[in-house]
Amino acid sequence: MIIEIQPETLASIKMPRDTLKEELVKELGIILYEKGALSFGKARQFAKLDRWEFARELNKKGIPRHYGEKEYQEDLEFAKESHR
């Protein structure tokens, strides 16, 4: 999928051009998580952040973790992989 941004809109975004794409992807991942459209794991992958960076970003924005069975299972998997 490609998201198009009109040139005049792009020019008005007050973010450094060298990190604009990464920032927009990160912000969209956070928004999708906040709305419940993506799980924590999928949203952080979308945002291209590791789990700790993504958790810090959520915390900075005051967005609470949605922690259900799916997130619990993702955490268990992560813990297993971390100890290999």
Secondary structure, 3 states (H helix, E strand, C coil): CCCCCCHHHHHHCCCCHHHHHHHHHHHHHHHHHHCCCCCHHHHHHHCCCCHHHHHHHHHHCCCCCCCCHHHHHHHHHHHHHHCC
